[in-house]
Amino acid sequence: MSKSERLLALLQLLHQYRQPVKAQTLAEKLSVSQRTVYRDIDTLRLQGAKIQAVIPKQQQNRIQQNTLFTPLMSQPVDSEQMAVNATQVRQAIRDEKPLRIDYQDGEENKSQRTIYPFSLAFFDSVQVIGAWCKLRQDFRHFRVDRINRIKMLNQRYSPGREQLFREWQRQYNYCPDDC
């Protein structure tokens, strides 16, 4: 079963249940691990699906009392904006057009970048753009959920996305022998 088929099957399963269902139950029905179910739910949420998690009260209290627990992000993520950003990134990759982005890194440092995107991928539960960054004159990776503003520029970038991708593969030693 492909990932897209599995995501659709997961959505259909979730619609069948009118009450909370355990990840273990979903994993058994889909013949995958619980971890895969959690990742797939994160993927669906990033794509705009409204899926709520129900945590037993006892575990909620334990999480709140645990001093090691910290939220992953200081500000809520706007899933609609993330979907718009991802759509614009995909279009820019197809058209080989640069993007101007306002970006905030994990330490909340803000910068404005012009990037040449050549890939959009999922890593854990986030979408990551592989791109050439004009500011740094090097390959960089940008999380879609950390883009505050995005604008596609009119000119095409050069070299094209395929050549950028091959150069990125070589630089990070992801290149098979024939590339």
C-alpha positions as semicolon CSV with decimal commas, in nm:
position;residue;x (nm);y (nm);z (nm)
1;M;0,000;0,000;0,000
2;S;0,146;0,338;-0,101
3;K;0,162;0,626;0,146
4;S;-0,119;0,814;-0,028
5;E;-0,339;0,502;-0,021
6;R;-0,258;0,455;0,348
7;L;-0,343;0,819;0,428
8;L;-0,677;0,784;0,251
9;A;-0,747;0,456;0,431
10;L;-0,660;0,622;0,764
11;L;-0,900;0,907;0,695
12;Q;-1,175;0,661;0,608
13;L;-1,111;0,465;0,928
14;L;-1,122;0,780;1,139
15;H;-1,456;0,875;0,982
16;Q;-1,598;0,533;1,073
17;Y;-1,532;0,585;1,444
18;R;-1,761;0,827;1,624
19;Q;-1,561;0,808;1,946
20;P;-1,188;0,824;2,017
21;V;-0,991;0,531;1,880
22;K;-0,650;0,409;1,991
23;A;-0,352;0,436;1,760
24;Q;-0,289;0,068;1,827
25;T;-0,632;-0,019;1,681
26;L;-0,567;0,195;1,373
27;A;-0,221;0,043;1,332
28;E;-0,362;-0,310;1,343
29;K;-0,631;-0,227;1,086
30;L;-0,374;-0,069;0,852
31;S;-0,101;-0,330;0,921
32;V;0,152;-0,063;1,021
33;S;0,324;0,045;1,342
34;Q;0,173;0,292;1,588
35;R;0,456;0,530;1,506
36;T;0,351;0,524;1,140
37;V;-0,006;0,606;1,245
38;Y;0,118;0,906;1,445
39;R;0,330;1,027;1,153
40;D;0,040;0,983;0,911
41;I;-0,191;1,178;1,141
42;D;0,066;1,459;1,154
43;T;0,085;1,452;0,773
44;L;-0,293;1,472;0,744
45;R;-0,304;1,759;0,994
46;L;-0,043;1,949;0,793
47;Q;-0,263;1,906;0,488
48;G;-0,556;2,060;0,676
49;A;-0,739;1,757;0,819
50;K;-0,909;1,832;1,151
51;I;-0,799;1,543;1,371
52;Q;-0,809;1,576;1,748
53;A;-0,612;1,372;1,996
54;V;-0,773;1,268;2,320
55;I;-0,536;1,218;2,610
56;P;-0,665;1,060;2,931
57;K;-0,687;1,310;3,220
58;Q;-0,423;1,123;3,422
59;Q;-0,171;1,155;3,137
60;Q;-0,262;1,522;3,082
61;N;-0,179;1,593;3,447
62;R;0,148;1,400;3,422
63;I;0,251;1,595;3,110
64;Q;0,166;1,929;3,271
65;Q;0,364;1,842;3,586
66;N;0,668;1,715;3,396
67;T;0,928;1,992;3,397
68;L;1,102;1,840;3,095
69;F;0,795;1,888;2,877
70;T;0,807;2,197;2,658
71;P;0,595;2,290;2,360
72;L;0,761;2,237;2,023
73;M;0,671;2,582;1,899
74;S;0,612;2,906;2,081
75;Q;0,341;3,018;1,840
76;P;0,050;2,818;1,698
77;V;0,093;2,699;1,342
78;D;-0,162;2,821;1,088
79;S;-0,225;2,502;0,888
80;E;-0,413;2,693;0,617
81;Q;-0,114;2,924;0,565
82;M;0,119;2,623;0,559
83;A;-0,094;2,462;0,286
84;V;-0,081;2,786;0,083
85;N;0,297;2,805;0,131
86;A;0,342;2,441;0,024
87;T;0,127;2,499;-0,284
88;Q;0,336;2,801;-0,383
89;V;0,657;2,607;-0,326
90;R;0,536;2,319;-0,548
91;Q;0,444;2,569;-0,822
92;A;0,782;2,742;-0,797
93;I;0,960;2,405;-0,824
94;R;0,758;2,308;-1,133
95;D;0,814;2,648;-1,298
96;E;1,176;2,680;-1,175
97;K;1,101;3,023;-1,027
98;P;1,278;3,178;-0,726
99;L;1,092;3,246;-0,403
100;R;1,141;3,541;-0,171
101;I;1,060;3,429;0,182
102;D;1,047;3,580;0,528
103;Y;1,183;3,299;0,741
104;Q;1,211;3,239;1,114
105;D;1,453;2,971;1,229
106;G;1,418;2,745;1,533
107;E;1,575;3,009;1,758
108;E;1,323;3,266;1,628
109;N;1,587;3,461;1,429
110;K;1,419;3,628;1,134
111;S;1,567;3,672;0,787
112;Q;1,458;3,744;0,434
113;R;1,588;3,502;0,173
114;T;1,568;3,448;-0,198
115;I;1,579;3,076;-0,267
116;Y;1,576;2,845;-0,569
117;P;1,359;2,553;-0,451
118;F;1,419;2,214;-0,609
119;S;1,248;1,974;-0,367
120;L;0,969;1,957;-0,112
121;A;0,969;1,661;0,123
122;F;0,831;1,538;0,452
123;F;1,078;1,488;0,732
124;D;0,923;1,351;1,049
125;S;0,607;1,562;1,071
126;V;0,714;1,874;0,881
127;Q;0,751;1,975;0,520
128;V;1,105;2,074;0,426
129;I;1,218;2,267;0,119
130;G;1,551;2,184;-0,039
131;A;1,682;2,501;-0,204
132;W;1,979;2,704;-0,315
133;C;1,995;3,012;-0,091
134;K;2,125;3,326;-0,260
135;L;2,208;3,490;0,074
136;R;2,431;3,204;0,193
137;Q;2,542;3,097;-0,157
138;D;2,487;2,738;-0,056
139;F;2,221;2,469;-0,026
140;R;1,985;2,514;0,267
141;H;1,676;2,345;0,404
142;F;1,373;2,547;0,511
143;R;1,073;2,427;0,709
144;V;0,745;2,534;0,548
145;D;0,588;2,599;0,888
146;R;0,855;2,863;0,960
147;I;0,784;3,073;0,651
148;N;0,595;3,388;0,748
149;R;0,562;3,534;0,399
150;I;0,628;3,392;0,055
151;K;0,636;3,546;-0,291
152;M;0,715;3,377;-0,622
153;L;0,938;3,590;-0,845
154;N;0,879;3,619;-1,220
155;Q;1,216;3,516;-1,366
156;R;1,332;3,154;-1,395
157;Y;1,632;3,045;-1,196
158;S;1,941;2,891;-1,346
159;P;2,071;2,625;-1,323
160;G;1,742;2,434;-1,334
161;R;1,594;2,221;-1,058
162;E;1,732;1,891;-1,190
163;Q;2,089;2,021;-1,194
164;L;2,046;2,179;-0,849
165;F;1,910;1,850;-0,718
166;R;2,208;1,654;-0,858
167;E;2,454;1,906;-0,709
168;W;2,274;1,884;-0,373
169;Q;2,296;1,503;-0,388
170;R;2,671;1,520;-0,453
171;Q;2,732;1,776;-0,177
172;Y;2,548;1,567;0,084
173;N;2,680;1,234;-0,046
174;Y;2,331;1,115;-0,145
175;C;2,440;1,055;-0,499
176;P;2,434;0,708;-0,650
177;D;2,736;0,613;-0,860
178;D;2,572;0,708;-1,189
179;C;2,477;1,068;-1,099
